[in-house]
């Protein structure tokens, strides 16, 4: 009697499913093998991109620094050029001031009646033109009348005891001073009041001088 070795139906089904699944497993493995190089290429490209971005940022910073340095250099050059021009103008304007002084002294001592003559009016017009040129260049006279002596703007010629003037007050102007913008082009020469010696102090000083002489 021959025995039939039949495979149970559940086992047959499992075997068939395994055979069907085997190709899909192979496909998955192939996909993984294909994806690995692509991932590496992606990482390499990402790394190169980061390096390129870092290098671009470095170049940009260098360009910005160079631009800022050039801008500062240009500003320094312009400032130095402006300063040289200002100094040159100041030197020229300072040389014109004695001419203005001569005009003022001449008209201060002009006899009465001559100022109406034609030639005198012409000279006065020249004086006014010269003053207008100085004013257009920013030259202005330094105030002295009724002012307190200021060594930044005034130069004392004498210190005098004058009744009605407190110590340090300007008595009179000997030579006019001028400003060029905020710069002193020439200080004003002035007479300055000093404190008067009181009679008691003067008597004490005389007594001390007499005692020392004896």
CNS distance restraints for C-alpha pairs under 8 A (distance, minus, plus):
assign (resid   7 and name CA) (resid  11 and name CA) 6.82 0.50 0.50
assign (resid   7 and name CA) (resid  12 and name CA) 6.58 0.50 0.50
assign (resid   8 and name CA) (resid  12 and name CA) 6.50 0.50 0.50
assign (resid   9 and name CA) (resid  13 and name CA) 6.37 0.50 0.50
assign (resid  10 and name CA) (resid  14 and name CA) 6.39 0.50 0.50
assign (resid  11 and name CA) (resid  15 and name CA) 6.26 0.50 0.50
assign (resid  12 and name CA) (resid  16 and name CA) 6.25 0.50 0.50
assign (resid  13 and name CA) (resid  17 and name CA) 6.22 0.50 0.50
assign (resid  14 and name CA) (resid  18 and name CA) 6.15 0.50 0.50
assign (resid  15 and name CA) (resid  19 and name CA) 6.26 0.50 0.50
assign (resid  16 and name CA) (resid  20 and name CA) 6.22 0.50 0.50
assign (resid  17 and name CA) (resid  21 and name CA) 6.05 0.50 0.50
assign (resid  18 and name CA) (resid  22 and name CA) 6.10 0.50 0.50
assign (resid  19 and name CA) (resid  23 and name CA) 7.64 0.50 0.50
assign (resid  20 and name CA) (resid  24 and name CA) 7.72 0.50 0.50
assign (resid  21 and name CA) (resid  25 and name CA) 6.43 0.50 0.50
assign (resid  22 and name CA) (resid  26 and name CA) 6.42 0.50 0.50
assign (resid  23 and name CA) (resid  27 and name CA) 6.24 0.50 0.50
assign (resid  24 and name CA) (resid  28 and name CA) 6.16 0.50 0.50
assign (resid  25 and name CA) (resid  29 and name CA) 6.27 0.50 0.50
assign (resid  26 and name CA) (resid  30 and name CA) 6.18 0.50 0.50
assign (resid  27 and name CA) (resid  31 and name CA) 6.12 0.50 0.50
assign (resid  28 and name CA) (resid  32 and name CA) 6.23 0.50 0.50
assign (resid  29 and name CA) (resid  33 and name CA) 6.13 0.50 0.50
assign (resid  30 and name CA) (resid  34 and name CA) 6.13 0.50 0.50
assign (resid  31 and name CA) (resid  35 and name CA) 5.96 0.50 0.50
assign (resid  32 and name CA) (resid  36 and name CA) 6.16 0.50 0.50
assign (resid  33 and name CA) (resid  37 and name CA) 7.50 0.50 0.50
assign (resid  34 and name CA) (resid  38 and name CA) 6.94 0.50 0.50
assign (resid  35 and name CA) (resid  39 and name CA) 6.11 0.50 0.50
assign (resid  36 and name CA) (resid  40 and name CA) 6.34 0.50 0.50
assign (resid  37 and name CA) (resid  41 and name CA) 6.11 0.50 0.50
assign (resid  38 and name CA) (resid  42 and name CA) 6.09 0.50 0.50
assign (resid  39 and name CA) (resid  43 and name CA) 6.17 0.50 0.50
assign (resid  40 and name CA) (resid  44 and name CA) 6.14 0.50 0.50
assign (resid  41 and name CA) (resid  45 and name CA) 6.12 0.50 0.50
assign (resid  42 and name CA) (resid  46 and name CA) 6.07 0.50 0.50
assign (resid  43 and name CA) (resid  47 and name CA) 6.11 0.50 0.50
assign (resid  44 and name CA) (resid  48 and name CA) 6.19 0.50 0.50
assign (resid  45 and name CA) (resid  49 and name CA) 6.04 0.50 0.50
assign (resid  46 and name CA) (resid  50 and name CA) 6.26 0.50 0.50
assign (resid  47 and name CA) (resid  51 and name CA) 6.27 0.50 0.50
assign (resid  48 and name CA) (resid  52 and name CA) 6.06 0.50 0.50
assign (resid  49 and name CA) (resid  53 and name CA) 6.07 0.50 0.50
assign (resid  50 and name CA) (resid  54 and name CA) 6.10 0.50 0.50
assign (resid  51 and name CA) (resid  55 and name CA) 6.10 0.50 0.50
assign (resid  52 and name CA) (resid  56 and name CA) 6.03 0.50 0.50
assign (resid  53 and name CA) (resid  57 and name CA) 6.12 0.50 0.50
assign (resid  54 and name CA) (resid  58 and name CA) 6.20 0.50 0.50
assign (resid  55 and name CA) (resid  59 and name CA) 6.16 0.50 0.50
assign (resid  56 and name CA) (resid  60 and name CA) 6.07 0.50 0.50
assign (resid  57 and name CA) (resid  61 and name CA) 6.16 0.50 0.50
assign (resid  58 and name CA) (resid  62 and name CA) 6.18 0.50 0.50
assign (resid  59 and name CA) (resid  63 and name CA) 6.11 0.50 0.50
assign (resid  60 and name CA) (resid  64 and name CA) 6.12 0.50 0.50
assign (resid  61 and name CA) (resid  65 and name CA) 6.13 0.50 0.50
assign (resid  62 and name CA) (resid  66 and name CA) 6.14 0.50 0.50
assign (resid  63 and name CA) (resid  67 and name CA) 6.05 0.50 0.50
assign (resid  64 and name CA) (resid  68 and name CA) 6.12 0.50 0.50
assign (resid  65 and name CA) (resid  69 and name CA) 6.10 0.50 0.50
assign (resid  66 and name CA) (resid  70 and name CA) 6.09 0.50 0.50
assign (resid  67 and name CA) (resid  71 and name CA) 6.10 0.50 0.50
assign (resid  68 and name CA) (resid  72 and name CA) 6.18 0.50 0.50
assign (resid  69 and name CA) (resid  73 and name CA) 6.06 0.50 0.50
assign (resid  70 and name CA) (resid  74 and name CA) 6.08 0.50 0.50
assign (resid  71 and name CA) (resid  75 and name CA) 6.23 0.50 0.50
assign (resid  72 and name CA) (resid  76 and name CA) 6.16 0.50 0.50
assign (resid  73 and name CA) (resid  77 and name CA) 6.17 0.50 0.50
assign (resid  74 and name CA) (resid  78 and name CA) 6.17 0.50 0.50
assign (resid  75 and name CA) (resid  79 and name CA) 6.08 0.50 0.50
assign (resid  76 and name CA) (resid  80 and name CA) 6.05 0.50 0.50
assign (resid  77 and name CA) (resid  81 and name CA) 6.04 0.50 0.50
assign (resid  78 and name CA) (resid  82 and name CA) 6.05 0.50 0.50
assign (resid  79 and name CA) (resid  83 and name CA) 6.09 0.50 0.50
assign (resid  80 and name CA) (resid  84 and name CA) 6.14 0.50 0.50
assign (resid  81 and name CA) (resid  85 and name CA) 6.21 0.50 0.50
assign (resid  82 and name CA) (resid  86 and name CA) 6.09 0.50 0.50
assign (resid  83 and name CA) (resid  87 and name CA) 6.10 0.50 0.50
assign (resid  84 and name CA) (resid  88 and name CA) 6.11 0.50 0.50
assign (resid  85 and name CA) (resid  89 and name CA) 6.09 0.50 0.50
assign (resid  86 and name CA) (resid  90 and name CA) 6.00 0.50 0.50
assign (resid  87 and name CA) (resid  91 and name CA) 6.19 0.50 0.50
assign (resid  88 and name CA) (resid  92 and name CA) 6.39 0.50 0.50
assign (resid  89 and name CA) (resid  93 and name CA) 6.02 0.50 0.50
assign (resid  90 and name CA) (resid  94 and name CA) 5.92 0.50 0.50
assign (resid  90 and name CA) (resid 180 and name CA) 7.39 0.50 0.50
assign (resid  90 and name CA) (resid 185 and name CA) 6.99 0.50 0.50
assign (resid  91 and name CA) (resid  95 and name CA) 6.45 0.50 0.50
assign (resid  92 and name CA) (resid  96 and name CA) 6.70 0.50 0.50
assign (resid  93 and name CA) (resid  97 and name CA) 6.70 0.50 0.50
assign (resid  93 and name CA) (resid 134 and name CA) 7.24 0.50 0.50
assign (resid  94 and name CA) (resid  98 and name CA) 7.96 0.50 0.50
assign (resid  94 and name CA) (resid 185 and name CA) 6.62 0.50 0.50
assign (resid  94 and name CA) (resid 186 and name CA) 7.43 0.50 0.50
assign (resid  95 and name CA) (resid  99 and name CA) 7.93 0.50 0.50
assign (resid  96 and name CA) (resid 100 and name CA) 6.72 0.50 0.50
assign (resid  97 and name CA) (resid 101 and name CA) 6.28 0.50 0.50
assign (resid  98 and name CA) (resid 102 and name CA) 6.19 0.50 0.50
assign (resid  99 and name CA) (resid 103 and name CA) 6.38 0.50 0.50
assign (resid 100 and name CA) (resid 104 and name CA) 6.28 0.50 0.50
assign (resid 100 and name CA) (resid 127 and name CA) 7.10 0.50 0.50
assign (resid 100 and name CA) (resid 130 and name CA) 7.55 0.50 0.50
assign (resid 100 and name CA) (resid 131 and name CA) 7.59 0.50 0.50
assign (resid 101 and name CA) (resid 105 and name CA) 6.15 0.50 0.50
assign (resid 101 and name CA) (resid 175 and name CA) 7.75 0.50 0.50
assign (resid 101 and name CA) (resid 176 and name CA) 7.94 0.50 0.50
assign (resid 102 and name CA) (resid 106 and name CA) 6.02 0.50 0.50
assign (resid 103 and name CA) (resid 107 and name CA) 6.24 0.50 0.50
assign (resid 103 and name CA) (resid 127 and name CA) 6.53 0.50 0.50
assign (resid 104 and name CA) (resid 108 and name CA) 5.98 0.50 0.50
assign (resid 105 and name CA) (resid 109 and name CA) 6.36 0.50 0.50
assign (resid 106 and name CA) (resid 110 and name CA) 6.14 0.50 0.50
assign (resid 110 and name CA) (resid 114 and name CA) 6.94 0.50 0.50
assign (resid 110 and name CA) (resid 115 and name CA) 7.24 0.50 0.50
assign (resid 111 and name CA) (resid 115 and name CA) 7.77 0.50 0.50
assign (resid 113 and name CA) (resid 117 and name CA) 7.79 0.50 0.50
assign (resid 114 and name CA) (resid 120 and name CA) 6.89 0.50 0.50
assign (resid 115 and name CA) (resid 120 and name CA) 5.57 0.50 0.50
assign (resid 115 and name CA) (resid 121 and name CA) 6.52 0.50 0.50
assign (resid 116 and name CA) (resid 120 and name CA) 6.76 0.50 0.50
assign (resid 116 and name CA) (resid 121 and name CA) 6.52 0.50 0.50
assign (resid 117 and name CA) (resid 121 and name CA) 6.23 0.50 0.50
assign (resid 118 and name CA) (resid 122 and name CA) 6.26 0.50 0.50
assign (resid 119 and name CA) (resid 123 and name CA) 6.39 0.50 0.50
assign (resid 120 and name CA) (resid 124 and name CA) 6.19 0.50 0.50
assign (resid 121 and name CA) (resid 125 and name CA) 6.14 0.50 0.50
assign (resid 122 and name CA) (resid 126 and name CA) 6.42 0.50 0.50
assign (resid 123 and name CA) (resid 127 and name CA) 6.34 0.50 0.50
assign (resid 124 and name CA) (resid 128 and name CA) 6.31 0.50 0.50
assign (resid 125 and name CA) (resid 129 and name CA) 6.22 0.50 0.50
assign (resid 126 and name CA) (resid 130 and name CA) 6.20 0.50 0.50
assign (resid 127 and name CA) (resid 131 and name CA) 6.26 0.50 0.50
assign (resid 128 and name CA) (resid 132 and name CA) 6.08 0.50 0.50
assign (resid 129 and name CA) (resid 133 and name CA) 6.24 0.50 0.50
assign (resid 130 and name CA) (resid 134 and name CA) 6.39 0.50 0.50
assign (resid 131 and name CA) (resid 135 and name CA) 6.13 0.50 0.50
assign (resid 132 and name CA) (resid 136 and name CA) 6.10 0.50 0.50
assign (resid 133 and name CA) (resid 137 and name CA) 6.41 0.50 0.50
assign (resid 134 and name CA) (resid 138 and name CA) 6.58 0.50 0.50
assign (resid 134 and name CA) (resid 139 and name CA) 5.19 0.50 0.50
assign (resid 134 and name CA) (resid 140 and name CA) 7.67 0.50 0.50
assign (resid 135 and name CA) (resid 139 and name CA) 4.86 0.50 0.50
assign (resid 135 and name CA) (resid 140 and name CA) 6.16 0.50 0.50
assign (resid 137 and name CA) (resid 180 and name CA) 7.87 0.50 0.50
assign (resid 138 and name CA) (resid 179 and name CA) 7.86 0.50 0.50
assign (resid 138 and name CA) (resid 180 and name CA) 5.50 0.50 0.50
assign (resid 138 and name CA) (resid 181 and name CA) 5.63 0.50 0.50
assign (resid 139 and name CA) (resid 178 and name CA) 6.41 0.50 0.50
assign (resid 139 and name CA) (resid 179 and name CA) 5.51 0.50 0.50
assign (resid 139 and name CA) (resid 180 and name CA) 4.61 0.50 0.50
assign (resid 139 and name CA) (resid 181 and name CA) 6.70 0.50 0.50
assign (resid 140 and name CA) (resid 178 and name CA) 5.45 0.50 0.50
assign (resid 140 and name CA) (resid 179 and name CA) 5.22 0.50 0.50
assign (resid 140 and name CA) (resid 180 and name CA) 6.62 0.50 0.50
assign (resid 140 and name CA) (resid 181 and name CA) 7.84 0.50 0.50
assign (resid 141 and name CA) (resid 176 and name CA) 6.81 0.50 0.50
assign (resid 141 and name CA) (resid 177 and name CA) 5.70 0.50 0.50
assign (resid 141 and name CA) (resid 178 and name CA) 4.25 0.50 0.50
assign (resid 141 and name CA) (resid 179 and name CA) 6.13 0.50 0.50
assign (resid 142 and name CA) (resid 153 and name CA) 7.22 0.50 0.50
assign (resid 142 and name CA) (resid 176 and name CA) 7.03 0.50 0.50
assign (resid 142 and name CA) (resid 177 and name CA) 5.19 0.50 0.50
assign (resid 142 and name CA) (resid 178 and name CA) 5.16 0.50 0.50
assign (resid 142 and name CA) (resid 179 and name CA) 6.37 0.50 0.50
assign (resid 142 and name CA) (resid 187 and name CA) 7.72 0.50 0.50
assign (resid 142 and name CA) (resid 188 and name CA) 6.73 0.50 0.50
assign (resid 143 and name CA) (resid 147 and name CA) 7.20 0.50 0.50
assign (resid 144 and name CA) (resid 148 and name CA) 7.92 0.50 0.50
assign (resid 144 and name CA) (resid 170 and name CA) 6.69 0.50 0.50
assign (resid 144 and name CA) (resid 172 and name CA) 7.52 0.50 0.50
assign (resid 144 and name CA) (resid 173 and name CA) 6.69 0.50 0.50
assign (resid 144 and name CA) (resid 188 and name CA) 7.63 0.50 0.50
assign (resid 144 and name CA) (resid 190 and name CA) 7.73 0.50 0.50
assign (resid 145 and name CA) (resid 170 and name CA) 6.81 0.50 0.50
assign (resid 145 and name CA) (resid 171 and name CA) 7.63 0.50 0.50
assign (resid 145 and name CA) (resid 172 and name CA) 6.90 0.50 0.50
assign (resid 145 and name CA) (resid 173 and name CA) 7.57 0.50 0.50
assign (resid 146 and name CA) (resid 169 and name CA) 6.94 0.50 0.50
assign (resid 146 and name CA) (resid 170 and name CA) 6.25 0.50 0.50
assign (resid 146 and name CA) (resid 171 and name CA) 7.59 0.50 0.50
assign (resid 147 and name CA) (resid 169 and name CA) 6.17 0.50 0.50
assign (resid 147 and name CA) (resid 170 and name CA) 5.83 0.50 0.50
assign (resid 148 and name CA) (resid 168 and name CA) 5.84 0.50 0.50
assign (resid 148 and name CA) (resid 169 and name CA) 4.51 0.50 0.50
assign (resid 148 and name CA) (resid 170 and name CA) 5.85 0.50 0.50
assign (resid 149 and name CA) (resid 154 and name CA) 6.37 0.50 0.50
assign (resid 149 and name CA) (resid 156 and name CA) 7.99 0.50 0.50
assign (resid 149 and name CA) (resid 168 and name CA) 5.59 0.50 0.50
assign (resid 149 and name CA) (resid 169 and name CA) 5.80 0.50 0.50
assign (resid 149 and name CA) (resid 170 and name CA) 5.81 0.50 0.50
assign (resid 149 and name CA) (resid 192 and name CA) 6.95 0.50 0.50
assign (resid 150 and name CA) (resid 154 and name CA) 5.53 0.50 0.50
assign (resid 151 and name CA) (resid 155 and name CA) 6.14 0.50 0.50
assign (resid 152 and name CA) (resid 187 and name CA) 7.74 0.50 0.50
assign (resid 153 and name CA) (resid 177 and name CA) 7.72 0.50 0.50
assign (resid 153 and name CA) (resid 184 and name CA) 6.80 0.50 0.50
assign (resid 153 and name CA) (resid 187 and name CA) 5.11 0.50 0.50
assign (resid 153 and name CA) (resid 188 and name CA) 6.49 0.50 0.50
assign (resid 154 and name CA) (resid 177 and name CA) 7.62 0.50 0.50
assign (resid 154 and name CA) (resid 187 and name CA) 5.07 0.50 0.50
assign (resid 154 and name CA) (resid 188 and name CA) 4.72 0.50 0.50
assign (resid 154 and name CA) (resid 189 and name CA) 6.05 0.50 0.50
assign (resid 154 and name CA) (resid 190 and name CA) 6.66 0.50 0.50
assign (resid 155 and name CA) (resid 187 and name CA) 6.08 0.50 0.50
assign (resid 155 and name CA) (resid 188 and name CA) 5.85 0.50 0.50
assign (resid 155 and name CA) (resid 189 and name CA) 4.87 0.50 0.50
assign (resid 155 and name CA) (resid 190 and name CA) 6.10 0.50 0.50
assign (resid 156 and name CA) (resid 189 and name CA) 5.92 0.50 0.50
assign (resid 156 and name CA) (resid 190 and name CA) 5.10 0.50 0.50
assign (resid 156 and name CA) (resid 191 and name CA) 5.77 0.50 0.50
assign (resid 156 and name CA) (resid 192 and name CA) 6.33 0.50 0.50
assign (resid 157 and name CA) (resid 189 and name CA) 6.25 0.50 0.50
assign (resid 157 and name CA) (resid 190 and name CA) 5.78 0.50 0.50
assign (resid 157 and name CA) (resid 191 and name CA) 5.61 0.50 0.50
assign (resid 157 and name CA) (resid 192 and name CA) 7.70 0.50 0.50
assign (resid 158 and name CA) (resid 190 and name CA) 7.45 0.50 0.50
assign (resid 158 and name CA) (resid 191 and name CA) 5.05 0.50 0.50
assign (resid 158 and name CA) (resid 192 and name CA) 6.18 0.50 0.50
assign (resid 159 and name CA) (resid 191 and name CA) 6.12 0.50 0.50
assign (resid 159 and name CA) (resid 192 and name CA) 4.84 0.50 0.50
assign (resid 159 and name CA) (resid 193 and name CA) 5.47 0.50 0.50
assign (resid 159 and name CA) (resid 194 and name CA) 5.71 0.50 0.50
assign (resid 160 and name CA) (resid 191 and name CA) 7.28 0.50 0.50
assign (resid 160 and name CA) (resid 192 and name CA) 6.26 0.50 0.50
assign (resid 160 and name CA) (resid 193 and name CA) 4.94 0.50 0.50
assign (resid 160 and name CA) (resid 194 and name CA) 5.51 0.50 0.50
assign (resid 161 and name CA) (resid 193 and name CA) 5.64 0.50 0.50
assign (resid 161 and name CA) (resid 194 and name CA) 5.30 0.50 0.50
assign (resid 161 and name CA) (resid 195 and name CA) 6.36 0.50 0.50
assign (resid 161 and name CA) (resid 196 and name CA) 5.49 0.50 0.50
assign (resid 162 and name CA) (resid 171 and name CA) 7.95 0.50 0.50
assign (resid 162 and name CA) (resid 193 and name CA) 6.17 0.50 0.50
assign (resid 162 and name CA) (resid 194 and name CA) 7.60 0.50 0.50
assign (resid 162 and name CA) (resid 196 and name CA) 7.74 0.50 0.50
assign (resid 165 and name CA) (resid 169 and name CA) 6.27 0.50 0.50
assign (resid 165 and name CA) (resid 171 and name CA) 7.30 0.50 0.50
assign (resid 165 and name CA) (resid 193 and name CA) 6.20 0.50 0.50
assign (resid 166 and name CA) (resid 193 and name CA) 6.48 0.50 0.50
assign (resid 166 and name CA) (resid 194 and name CA) 7.07 0.50 0.50
assign (resid 166 and name CA) (resid 195 and name CA) 6.78 0.50 0.50
assign (resid 167 and name CA) (resid 192 and name CA) 7.77 0.50 0.50
assign (resid 167 and name CA) (resid 193 and name CA) 5.15 0.50 0.50
assign (resid 167 and name CA) (resid 194 and name CA) 4.44 0.50 0.50
assign (resid 167 and name CA) (resid 195 and name CA) 4.93 0.50 0.50
assign (resid 168 and name CA) (resid 192 and name CA) 5.96 0.50 0.50
assign (resid 168 and name CA) (resid 193 and name CA) 5.44 0.50 0.50
assign (resid 168 and name CA) (resid 194 and name CA) 6.08 0.50 0.50
assign (resid 169 and name CA) (resid 192 and name CA) 5.80 0.50 0.50
assign (resid 169 and name CA) (resid 193 and name CA) 5.47 0.50 0.50
assign (resid 169 and name CA) (resid 194 and name CA) 7.95 0.50 0.50
assign (resid 170 and name CA) (resid 190 and name CA) 6.60 0.50 0.50
assign (resid 170 and name CA) (resid 191 and name CA) 5.87 0.50 0.50
assign (resid 170 and name CA) (resid 192 and name CA) 4.52 0.50 0.50
assign (resid 170 and name CA) (resid 193 and name CA) 6.19 0.50 0.50
assign (resid 171 and name CA) (resid 190 and name CA) 7.30 0.50 0.50
assign (resid 171 and name CA) (resid 191 and name CA) 5.29 0.50 0.50
assign (resid 171 and name CA) (resid 192 and name CA) 5.34 0.50 0.50
assign (resid 171 and name CA) (resid 193 and name CA) 6.06 0.50 0.50
assign (resid 172 and name CA) (resid 190 and name CA) 5.74 0.50 0.50
assign (resid 172 and name CA) (resid 191 and name CA) 5.28 0.50 0.50
assign (resid 172 and name CA) (resid 192 and name CA) 7.40 0.50 0.50
assign (resid 173 and name CA) (resid 188 and name CA) 7.23 0.50 0.50
assign (resid 173 and name CA) (resid 189 and name CA) 6.13 0.50 0.50
assign (resid 173 and name CA) (resid 190 and name CA) 4.47 0.50 0.50
assign (resid 173 and name CA) (resid 191 and name CA) 6.40 0.50 0.50
assign (resid 174 and name CA) (resid 188 and name CA) 7.66 0.50 0.50
assign (resid 174 and name CA) (resid 189 and name CA) 5.26 0.50 0.50
assign (resid 174 and name CA) (resid 190 and name CA) 5.28 0.50 0.50
assign (resid 174 and name CA) (resid 191 and name CA) 7.15 0.50 0.50
assign (resid 175 and name CA) (resid 188 and name CA) 5.77 0.50 0.50
assign (resid 175 and name CA) (resid 189 and name CA) 4.90 0.50 0.50
assign (resid 175 and name CA) (resid 190 and name CA) 6.99 0.50 0.50
assign (resid 176 and name CA) (resid 187 and name CA) 7.64 0.50 0.50
assign (resid 176 and name CA) (resid 188 and name CA) 4.92 0.50 0.50
assign (resid 176 and name CA) (resid 189 and name CA) 6.58 0.50 0.50
assign (resid 177 and name CA) (resid 185 and name CA) 7.48 0.50 0.50
assign (resid 177 and name CA) (resid 186 and name CA) 5.10 0.50 0.50
assign (resid 177 and name CA) (resid 187 and name CA) 4.60 0.50 0.50
assign (resid 177 and name CA) (resid 188 and name CA) 3.66 0.50 0.50
assign (resid 177 and name CA) (resid 189 and name CA) 6.99 0.50 0.50
assign (resid 178 and name CA) (resid 184 and name CA) 6.40 0.50 0.50
assign (resid 178 and name CA) (resid 185 and name CA) 5.41 0.50 0.50
assign (resid 178 and name CA) (resid 186 and name CA) 5.24 0.50 0.50
assign (resid 178 and name CA) (resid 187 and name CA) 6.51 0.50 0.50
assign (resid 178 and name CA) (resid 188 and name CA) 7.15 0.50 0.50
assign (resid 179 and name CA) (resid 183 and name CA) 5.67 0.50 0.50
assign (resid 179 and name CA) (resid 184 and name CA) 4.55 0.50 0.50
assign (resid 179 and name CA) (resid 185 and name CA) 4.97 0.50 0.50
assign (resid 179 and name CA) (resid 186 and name CA) 6.86 0.50 0.50
assign (resid 180 and name CA) (resid 184 and name CA) 6.12 0.50 0.50
assign (resid 180 and name CA) (resid 185 and name CA) 5.60 0.50 0.50
assign (resid 197 and name CA) (resid 201 and name CA) 6.47 0.50 0.50
assign (resid 197 and name CA) (resid 202 and name CA) 6.23 0.50 0.50
assign (resid 198 and name CA) (resid 202 and name CA) 6.13 0.50 0.50
assign (resid 199 and name CA) (resid 203 and name CA) 6.02 0.50 0.50
assign (resid 200 and name CA) (resid 204 and name CA) 6.20 0.50 0.50
assign (resid 201 and name CA) (resid 205 and name CA) 6.11 0.50 0.50
assign (resid 202 and name CA) (resid 206 and name CA) 6.21 0.50 0.50
assign (resid 203 and name CA) (resid 207 and name CA) 6.18 0.50 0.50
assign (resid 204 and name CA) (resid 208 and name CA) 6.20 0.50 0.50
assign (resid 205 and name CA) (resid 209 and name CA) 6.24 0.50 0.50
assign (resid 206 and name CA) (resid 210 and name CA) 6.21 0.50 0.50
assign (resid 207 and name CA) (resid 211 and name CA) 6.16 0.50 0.50
assign (resid 208 and name CA) (resid 212 and name CA) 6.16 0.50 0.50
assign (resid 209 and name CA) (resid 213 and name CA) 6.19 0.50 0.50
assign (resid 210 and name CA) (resid 214 and name CA) 6.35 0.50 0.50
